[in-house]
Each structure stands twice: as structure tokens, then as C-alpha cells.
Amino acid sequence: MKNYPIIYGVDISKNTLDICCLATESPEHKTFFHIGNDLKSIPKFLAKVLPADAVFCMEDTGVYTYRLCTCLETSGIAYSVVPAIQIKRSKGLKRGKTDKTDAADIAHYALIHQREMTPTHLADEDLQQLKLLMSERNKLLKALKIFKASEESFACLPKAVCKVSKRQNHCTVRYLTKQLKAIEKEMASLIDHNETMQHQNELLQSIPGVGTQTATMLICYTRCFKSFDNWRQLACYAGLAPFEYQSGTSVRGRTKVSNFALKQLKSVIHMAALTAKQWDTELKQYFERKVGEGKNKMLVMNAIRCKLIARAFAVIKRDSPYINTKKYAA
């Protein structure tokens, strides 16, 4: 992102926006604004901003960010949504907090890192809808897991004691299962009616081990593979890339993956890797060979997970289905 003469740092809450405005040439002089987080107050404020001179920076607060991002895109104003922990760790030692000081800290972060920040854009409506449906599906899966766990309690109690509770539990499980199938049907329909997502879904599912849910999640979190330049960036985002831990001559920690990860995507990729290891001859032989050499099993599994992500990027960038070269080997 280029340098802008005016920087706006925005602290977002459910009902209000605290905005700190500073000039790049004189950052010590700050101007503060306090407006409502609604579609009346935001356009009124942005009408005073010159798009060519200003950039907005804000923390990622989920749905509360959506109204401001929509208005900024409509007005043609550049903005960047940054993970909250990234801004928090850049503040240094801080005592106390207010919305006003948070806005100033965000503006100061943007001033220092504006050349490194990447411009943010809202995803297409189909992708936004797909992400919401995926979120609802995950909630249903968690709820089903909780209610199905009651079966263990029912098995240990007399039938007369748990009769009513068991009947209500089974009704709830049936209803949640029905809703889960309905949501999955809506997700499939949404993908089928979007040409790009449908094509990418077919390409991804040509990879051994990659099923419907894995393909859907990859499409969703990569924004149809537009958010990442290569598979290594996605592997890092999903928490699959190993990092060294060493300092000087005495600290030699083992190389391991980072806790900063999208755990949900990591979990789905892991399940896909288990399936691929079982049914893909190449990966099965790779796993057995590396374990036979004395490698840790989870380390080898992590390598297989990375291979799946690399294959996913390959089929998308090449725009052709996965080809199992082992079938054509002499």
C-alpha cells in the first residue's frame, strides 16, 4: 500500500466508531471523532474525506466492521483490516485503555506500517453467504455433539428415570440433523449457481482425500484462491508451516508449527490428509517410507497436509483436475 498524507485509525464497537485522524507529516497533532456505527452517520462523515488523500485502518471485529467497510468501498476510499493481536503487540507497554486511545494506537500502527499493509476488499456476496452458512453449520455440529453425548448418561440410568429426557433428546437430535442437512443443501446449491466456485469445487474434489466440506472451506477462506499468492502462505495461515526456535548458541528449540492458526481449517485439512494417506498410493508410500526412516508420525502427517494444500493450489492455478502420475509410471 502506498503512503497516504492522511491516516484514520478506527476503533470499532457495536454501536459507535471512535476515529483518530493524523497527518503523516505531523503525527503529533491528532483529531478525534466519535460517530455512530450505522448507515446514516458513516456516509455523512465520509463525505468530508478526500479518497485520494486518506487511508483507514481498523481491527478485525467481525460483523461490526461490515458497515464501515461497505461505506468505504462505495466511496472509493482505501482501507485495511488488521488482526487485533497484530496491533495489540505493536503497542509496547501500555497501562489502561479507552476507545479514544485505542483509535490513536491504530492510527499510529498504520502510520508506521502503511507500506506493509495490504488493501482490504469485501468478498463477493456469494462468498459472504457461504461463510455465514458454514458458521451456522459449525454451530449445529457442536450442538449435535453435545446432545448425542447424553446417550452415555441414559445408558447408565434406569429407563423410568430417563424416559422423558431421552425422548426429548432424540427429538432435538432429529431436528438438528434435519437442519444440518438443509444447510448443507443450501451450501451446495450456492456453489452450483456460482460458476467460479462450482469449477473450483470440481477441481479440488479431484484430489484424493479432498471431499465436499474440505473443498468448500478452502474456497471460502481463500476467497476463491485470491487471498493468497501461493500454497506456503495458506499453510502458514492454517498453522501447518513449521518454524525454527533458536537464539545464540544455547537456545535450540525444536522446529514446530505456530499456535497462531485457523484451527478449524487445520482440523479439516488433517482429516483430509488421513483419508489421502489411506487411499492415495503415493502418499501412503511416502508416509511408510518416512516413518521407516525414523521420522515422527505427526511430523510426516503435517508434511502430507502441506502436500494437499500444494495440490489444491496446483489444480486451481493450472486450471485442470489432479492427475495421479503413479498410474502412468513404468
Order of alpha helices (4+ residues) and beta strands (2+ residues): beta-beta-beta-alpha-beta-alpha-beta-alpha-alpha-alpha-alpha-alpha-alpha-alpha-alpha-beta-beta-alpha-alpha-alpha
